[in-house]
């Protein structure tokens, strides 16, 4: 009886916790009815272009959990404080075209005078339970107060390491426009955002921002969900065309044919930002291996590659610096120019720069 009561209390407590605002909401009403008309929404959820199992064939969830609890690298988190720089984003020269990486998949872009923000996570954690996925020491040196007014906030999908409740609430008064995938707007509606500012789109749509800025939404190969219900909102990547630049902003994705198709339709790109971390052969269909990141950049016809999705959170089994070591080695083999700034370092979108291998020598 005591065990039964404890189980009921745990289940009840978990259910109550998952009703809190940070979990957002799944689409309903008019939004859901619109989603149901989309060709990539079938059987009650969004689908990838090609069949995409969560785990590689022959791999069980028991195997994965066993590895996470008993086989995770002892270097999955750095012992040392990561080096960083603090760029004054509030007083930038408006004529500069730059990118500033905040670690993981968060970054700021100033291009042709507009200020862009992608998947910001400044809360110090990538989970509803903050102590489970804390940011590495030194990786969380920016706050929302360090940001200027943002012309466009891009949200690639609704996972906790890309859509951070605490951060977006603080951004509410600073953002002019939000561009995201279908279904994700339901989260922002629950959180009290002005829906007139939100462009909630499917893949392969075009948004004219004005002033010579155009955004094309594009596919990714991944999944979504902040709670137990998965794939009720869409995951995507973005093509940002400014008056003088063509930038690919990739969200989480496994390698697939969409990169080549995007390259043929929208390339070449001056700059591609692609994930290279939190991968494993156990879930190779939803996260690229670092070597595939370079291949994807080639498919996109990118002139330069900036690898992200590493150096802030430990969400996989590999060493914290393995992604950058592997992607750097492959980029050299393929003669793909890499941009590898440290967190917070101002990096030019238009001029060649030399970067230190700042991750070397850190434990």
C-alpha positions as CSV (number, residue, x, y, z in Angstrom):
1,X,0.0,0.0,0.0
2,X,2.8,2.4,0.9
3,X,4.6,1.7,-2.4
4,X,1.3,2.2,-4.3
5,X,0.7,5.6,-2.6
6,X,4.3,6.7,-3.4
7,X,3.8,5.7,-7.1
8,X,0.5,7.6,-7.3
9,X,2.1,10.7,-5.7
10,X,5.0,10.6,-8.1
11,X,2.8,10.2,-11.1
12,X,0.4,13.0,-9.9
13,X,3.3,15.3,-9.0
14,X,4.9,14.8,-12.4
15,X,1.5,15.5,-14.2
16,X,1.1,18.7,-12.2
17,X,4.6,19.8,-12.9
18,X,4.1,19.2,-16.6
19,X,1.1,21.6,-16.6
20,X,3.3,24.5,-15.6
21,X,3.7,27.3,-18.3
22,X,7.3,26.4,-19.2
23,X,6.1,23.3,-21.0
24,X,4.0,25.4,-23.4
25,X,1.0,24.0,-25.1
26,X,0.3,21.7,-28.0
27,X,-1.7,23.1,-31.0
28,X,-5.5,23.2,-30.6
29,X,-8.5,24.9,-32.1
30,X,-8.0,26.9,-35.3
31,X,-4.3,26.4,-35.3
32,X,-4.6,22.6,-35.1
33,X,-7.2,22.6,-37.9
34,X,-4.8,24.5,-40.2
35,X,-2.0,22.1,-39.3
36,X,-4.1,19.1,-40.2
37,X,-4.4,20.4,-43.8
38,X,-0.6,20.2,-44.3
39,X,0.9,17.4,-46.3
40,X,3.7,16.7,-43.9
41,X,1.2,16.3,-41.0
42,X,-0.1,12.7,-40.9
43,X,-1.4,10.4,-38.2
44,X,-1.6,13.2,-35.7
45,X,2.0,14.4,-36.0
46,X,4.5,16.1,-38.3
47,X,6.6,13.8,-40.5
48,X,10.2,14.0,-41.9
49,X,10.7,13.9,-45.6
50,X,12.1,10.4,-45.3
51,X,11.5,7.7,-42.7
52,X,13.3,8.8,-39.5
53,X,13.4,6.4,-36.6
54,X,14.4,7.9,-33.2
55,X,17.0,5.2,-32.7
56,X,19.1,3.3,-35.2
57,X,17.9,-0.1,-36.3
58,X,18.8,-2.8,-33.7
59,X,19.3,-0.3,-30.9
60,X,16.9,-0.4,-27.9
61,X,16.1,2.4,-25.4
62,X,17.5,0.1,-22.7
63,X,20.9,0.2,-24.5
64,X,20.8,4.0,-24.7
65,X,19.8,4.5,-21.1
66,X,22.4,2.0,-19.9
67,X,25.1,4.0,-21.9
68,X,23.9,7.3,-20.4
69,X,24.0,6.1,-16.9
70,X,27.1,3.8,-17.0
71,X,28.9,4.4,-20.3
72,X,29.1,8.2,-20.7
73,X,32.5,9.7,-21.3
74,X,34.3,11.0,-18.3
75,X,35.1,14.1,-20.4
76,X,31.5,14.8,-21.4
77,X,31.9,18.1,-19.5
78,X,35.0,20.2,-19.4
79,X,36.7,20.5,-16.0
80,X,38.2,23.8,-16.9
81,X,36.2,27.0,-17.3
82,X,35.7,27.7,-21.0
83,X,37.4,30.8,-22.3
84,X,35.0,33.5,-23.7
85,X,34.9,37.1,-24.8
86,X,32.2,39.7,-24.1
87,X,31.3,41.7,-27.1
88,X,29.4,45.0,-26.5
89,X,26.3,44.2,-28.6
90,X,24.5,47.3,-27.5
91,X,26.9,49.6,-29.2
92,X,27.9,47.9,-32.4
93,X,28.8,49.8,-35.6
94,X,25.6,49.3,-37.6
95,X,27.7,48.9,-40.8
96,X,29.4,45.8,-39.4
97,X,28.2,42.4,-40.7
98,X,29.0,40.0,-37.8
99,X,28.0,36.9,-35.9
100,X,28.5,36.2,-32.2
101,X,28.1,32.7,-31.0
102,X,26.8,32.1,-27.4
103,X,27.6,28.4,-27.3
104,X,25.4,25.5,-28.4
105,X,23.0,26.6,-31.1
106,X,22.5,30.2,-29.9
107,X,23.9,33.1,-31.9
108,X,23.4,36.8,-32.8
109,X,23.8,38.1,-36.3
110,X,24.0,41.7,-37.5
111,X,23.7,41.8,-41.3
112,X,23.0,44.9,-43.4
113,X,21.9,46.8,-40.3
114,X,19.3,44.2,-39.0
115,X,19.8,42.3,-35.8
116,X,19.0,38.6,-35.8
117,X,18.8,36.1,-32.9
118,X,18.7,32.3,-33.2
119,X,17.5,29.8,-30.6
120,X,18.7,31.8,-27.5
121,X,19.3,29.9,-24.3
122,X,20.5,32.1,-21.4
123,X,18.9,30.4,-18.4
124,X,21.9,28.3,-17.6
125,X,20.2,25.0,-18.3
126,X,18.6,23.1,-21.2
127,X,15.9,21.3,-19.3
128,X,12.8,22.0,-17.2
129,X,14.8,20.6,-14.3
130,X,17.7,23.0,-14.2
131,X,20.3,20.9,-12.3
132,X,20.1,18.0,-14.9
133,X,21.6,19.9,-17.9
134,X,23.5,22.9,-16.6
135,X,25.6,25.0,-18.9
136,X,29.4,24.4,-18.8
137,X,31.3,26.9,-16.7
138,X,32.3,29.9,-18.8
139,X,29.7,29.1,-21.5
140,X,26.9,31.3,-20.1
141,X,28.5,34.8,-20.0
142,X,25.6,36.6,-21.8
143,X,22.1,37.6,-20.6
144,X,19.1,39.1,-22.3
145,X,20.2,42.5,-20.9
146,X,23.3,42.3,-23.1
147,X,21.2,42.2,-26.3
148,X,19.9,45.1,-28.3
149,X,16.4,45.3,-29.8
150,X,16.1,42.2,-32.1
151,X,14.5,42.6,-35.5
152,X,14.0,38.9,-36.1
153,X,14.0,36.0,-33.6
154,X,14.3,32.6,-35.2
155,X,13.3,29.5,-33.3
156,X,14.2,26.3,-35.2
157,X,12.1,23.9,-33.0
158,X,10.7,23.6,-29.5
159,X,13.2,21.5,-27.7
160,X,14.5,22.8,-24.4
161,X,18.0,23.5,-25.7
162,X,16.6,25.7,-28.5
163,X,13.4,27.3,-27.1
164,X,14.2,28.5,-23.5
165,X,11.2,29.6,-21.6
166,X,13.0,31.9,-19.2
167,X,15.0,33.6,-22.1
168,X,12.1,34.2,-24.4
169,X,9.9,35.7,-21.6
170,X,12.7,38.2,-21.0
171,X,12.9,38.9,-24.7
172,X,9.2,39.6,-25.1
173,X,9.6,43.4,-25.2
174,X,12.8,43.4,-27.3
175,X,11.7,41.4,-30.3
176,X,9.9,42.8,-33.4
177,X,9.2,39.6,-35.2
178,X,9.4,35.8,-34.5
179,X,9.8,33.2,-37.2
180,X,9.2,29.6,-36.3
181,X,7.6,26.4,-37.4
182,X,3.9,25.5,-37.4
183,X,2.6,24.6,-34.0
184,X,5.3,26.4,-32.0
185,X,3.2,29.5,-32.0
186,X,0.9,27.8,-29.4
187,X,3.8,28.0,-26.9
188,X,4.2,31.7,-27.5
189,X,0.4,32.2,-27.3
190,X,0.3,30.6,-23.9
191,X,3.2,32.7,-22.8
192,X,1.4,35.9,-23.7
193,X,3.2,37.1,-26.8
194,X,1.6,39.4,-29.3
195,X,0.6,36.9,-32.1
196,X,0.8,39.7,-34.8
197,X,4.6,39.5,-34.3
198,X,4.8,35.7,-35.0
199,X,5.3,34.2,-38.4
200,X,4.4,30.5,-37.9
201,X,5.2,28.6,-41.1
202,X,5.6,25.3,-42.8
203,X,8.7,24.3,-44.8
204,X,9.3,25.9,-48.2
205,X,7.6,29.2,-47.5
206,X,8.8,32.7,-48.2
207,X,8.6,35.7,-45.9
208,X,9.4,39.2,-47.3
209,X,10.7,41.1,-44.3
210,X,11.2,44.3,-46.3
211,X,14.3,46.5,-46.8
212,X,15.7,43.7,-49.1
213,X,15.5,41.0,-46.5
214,X,13.8,37.7,-47.4
215,X,13.5,34.5,-45.3
216,X,12.8,31.1,-46.9
217,X,11.8,28.3,-44.5
218,X,13.3,24.9,-45.2
219,X,13.2,21.3,-44.0
220,X,15.4,19.6,-41.3
221,X,15.4,16.0,-40.3
222,X,14.6,15.9,-36.6
223,X,11.6,15.9,-34.2
224,X,10.0,18.1,-31.7
225,X,8.2,18.2,-28.3
226,X,8.6,19.7,-24.8
227,X,6.6,17.0,-23.0
228,X,5.2,13.5,-23.6
229,X,3.5,14.4,-26.9
230,X,6.0,14.5,-29.8
231,X,6.0,16.1,-33.2
232,X,2.9,18.3,-32.7
233,X,5.1,21.3,-33.7
234,X,7.5,21.5,-36.7
235,X,11.3,21.6,-36.8
236,X,13.0,23.6,-39.6
237,X,16.0,25.4,-41.0
238,X,16.1,28.9,-42.5
239,X,17.6,30.7,-45.4
240,X,18.3,34.4,-44.7
241,X,18.8,36.6,-47.7
242,X,19.9,40.1,-46.9
243,X,20.7,42.8,-49.5
244,X,24.3,41.6,-49.6
245,X,24.5,38.1,-48.0
246,X,23.0,34.7,-48.3
247,X,23.1,32.8,-45.0
248,X,21.9,29.2,-44.1
249,X,20.8,28.8,-40.5
250,X,20.4,25.1,-39.8
251,X,18.5,23.7,-36.8
252,X,19.1,20.2,-35.4
253,X,19.1,17.7,-38.2
254,X,20.2,14.3,-39.3
255,X,22.0,14.2,-42.7
256,X,19.6,13.7,-45.6
257,X,18.9,14.8,-49.2
258,X,17.4,18.2,-48.1
259,X,20.8,19.8,-47.9
260,X,21.6,19.2,-51.5
261,X,18.1,20.3,-52.6
262,X,18.5,23.5,-50.6
263,X,21.9,24.1,-52.1
264,X,20.6,23.7,-55.6
265,X,17.6,25.9,-55.0
266,X,19.0,28.7,-52.8
267,X,22.8,28.3,-52.9
268,X,25.6,29.2,-53.0
269,X,25.7,30.4,-49.4
270,X,28.2,33.0,-48.1
271,X,27.9,31.3,-44.7
272,X,26.4,28.1,-43.3
273,X,25.8,27.5,-39.6
274,X,25.3,23.8,-38.9
275,X,25.2,21.5,-35.9
276,X,28.1,19.2,-35.2
277,X,27.5,18.0,-31.7
278,X,25.3,15.8,-29.5
279,X,25.4,13.0,-32.0
280,X,25.8,9.2,-31.7
281,X,25.5,6.2,-34.0
282,X,22.5,5.2,-31.8
283,X,20.5,8.2,-33.0
284,X,22.3,9.0,-36.3
285,X,19.1,9.8,-38.2
286,X,18.3,12.9,-36.1
287,X,21.8,14.3,-35.4
288,X,24.6,14.4,-37.9
289,X,28.1,13.1,-37.3
290,X,30.7,15.8,-37.6
291,X,31.9,14.5,-40.9
292,X,28.4,14.7,-42.2
293,X,28.3,18.3,-41.1
294,X,31.1,19.1,-43.6
295,X,29.3,17.1,-46.3
296,X,26.1,19.1,-45.6
297,X,28.0,22.3,-46.0
298,X,29.4,21.1,-49.3
299,X,25.8,20.1,-50.4
300,X,24.7,23.6,-49.5
301,X,27.5,25.1,-51.6
302,X,28.6,27.0,-48.6
303,X,31.7,29.2,-48.8
304,X,32.3,29.0,-45.1
305,X,31.0,26.7,-42.3
306,X,30.5,27.6,-38.6
307,X,29.9,24.4,-36.5
308,X,27.5,24.8,-33.6
309,X,25.5,22.7,-31.1
310,X,28.5,22.0,-28.9
311,X,30.5,23.6,-26.0
312,X,27.6,24.4,-23.7
313,X,25.6,21.4,-22.8
314,X,26.3,17.7,-22.5
315,X,23.4,15.9,-24.2
316,X,25.2,12.9,-25.7
317,X,27.9,10.4,-24.8
318,X,30.9,11.9,-26.5
319,X,33.8,14.0,-25.0
320,X,32.8,17.7,-24.8
321,X,35.4,18.6,-27.4
322,X,35.1,15.6,-29.7
323,X,32.7,17.4,-32.1
324,X,35.1,20.2,-32.9
325,X,38.1,17.9,-33.2
326,X,36.3,15.7,-35.7
327,X,34.7,18.5,-37.7
328,X,38.0,20.4,-37.9
329,X,39.8,17.3,-39.2
330,X,37.2,16.6,-41.8
331,X,37.1,20.3,-42.9
332,X,40.8,20.2,-43.5
333,X,40.5,17.1,-45.6
334,X,37.7,18.7,-47.7
335,X,39.2,22.2,-47.9
336,X,36.1,23.6,-46.2
337,X,36.9,27.0,-44.5
338,X,35.8,26.8,-40.9
339,X,34.8,29.6,-38.5
340,X,35.5,28.5,-34.9
341,X,35.2,31.5,-32.7
342,X,35.2,31.2,-28.9
343,X,32.0,32.0,-27.2
344,X,31.2,35.7,-27.4
345,X,33.9,36.5,-30.0
346,X,32.8,38.9,-32.7
347,X,33.3,37.3,-36.1
348,X,33.0,38.9,-39.5
349,X,30.5,37.6,-42.0
350,X,32.4,39.2,-44.9
351,X,36.1,39.1,-44.2
352,X,38.5,36.2,-43.7
353,X,39.8,35.7,-40.1
354,X,42.2,33.4,-38.4
355,X,40.9,31.6,-35.3
356,X,42.8,30.1,-32.4
357,X,42.1,26.5,-31.5
358,X,41.0,27.7,-28.1
359,X,39.6,24.3,-27.1
360,X,43.0,22.6,-27.1
361,X,44.7,22.1,-23.8
362,X,41.4,22.3,-21.8
363,X,40.4,19.4,-19.7
